[in-house]
Amino acid sequence: MFSATYNKKVDGLVEKFLNNNHVKLTITRALPAKLSQKFYWVEENDKYGKLLGVLNKLFEKETSKIIIFANNKSTCNNVNCLNLI
């Protein structure tokens, strides 16, 4: 079982249904020195163009490892299509 929002309610379910061999991770707010986060405010119709531009700039400098989070399958499919460009 995985929960990004692990609260007391979820904790009760874990204790009720799972055995005691579980691992609980606590993430701090601090970023490792080699990790960076970027935030860009763009219009809805320009988000894929901006994303493609940012990705191109990153890969011009070096081979980077990038994680892109999306809120639905359709967006994931659209982001995956950027890989083909």
C-alpha positions in Angstrom: 0.0 0.0 0.0 1.2 3.5 -0.8 -0.2 6.8 0.3 1.3 10.2 -0.3 -1.1 11.6 2.4 -0.5 9.3 5.2 -2.7 10.5 8.1 -4.2 8.9 11.2 -7.1 7.5 9.2 -4.8 5.7 6.8 -2.6 4.6 9.7 -5.7 2.8 11.2 -6.3 1.0 7.9 -2.7 -0.1 7.7 -2.8 -1.6 11.2 -6.1 -3.3 10.5 -5.4 -4.9 7.1 -1.6 -5.2 6.7 1.0 -7.1 8.7 3.7 -5.4 10.8 6.3 -5.7 8.0 5.7 -2.2 6.6 8.0 0.7 6.0 7.1 4.3 6.7 9.1 7.0 5.0 9.1 10.6 6.1 10.2 13.2 3.5 11.7 16.5 4.7 11.3 19.8 2.9 15.0 20.3 2.3 16.3 19.5 -1.2 19.6 17.7 -1.8 22.4 20.1 -3.1 22.3 18.5 -6.6 18.5 18.6 -6.9 16.7 21.7 -8.2 13.1 22.6 -8.7 11.8 25.0 -11.2 8.3 26.6 -11.4 7.0 28.5 -14.5 3.7 30.2 -14.7 2.4 29.9 -18.3 -0.9 30.1 -20.1 -2.8 26.9 -20.7 -2.3 26.9 -24.4 1.5 27.5 -24.0 2.4 24.8 -21.4 3.7 22.1 -23.8 5.7 24.6 -25.8 7.3 26.0 -22.6 7.9 22.5 -21.3 9.6 21.5 -24.6 11.7 24.6 -24.5 12.8 24.0 -20.9 13.7 20.3 -21.7 15.7 21.3 -24.8 17.7 23.8 -22.7 18.4 21.3 -20.0 19.6 18.6 -22.5 21.8 21.1 -24.4 23.9 21.6 -21.2 24.1 18.0 -20.0 22.2 14.7 -19.8 19.7 15.4 -17.0 17.4 13.1 -15.1 13.9 14.7 -15.1 10.7 13.7 -13.4 7.5 15.3 -14.7 4.4 15.0 -12.6 1.0 15.1 -14.3 -2.5 14.9 -12.9 -4.1 12.6 -15.5 -3.4 10.0 -18.2 -4.2 12.4 -21.0 -1.5 14.8 -19.8 1.0 12.0 -19.4 0.3 10.9 -23.0 0.8 14.5 -24.3 4.1 14.8 -22.3 5.2 11.4 -23.7 4.6 12.7 -27.3 7.2 15.5 -26.6 9.8 12.8 -26.5 9.1 12.2 -30.2 9.8 15.8 -31.2 
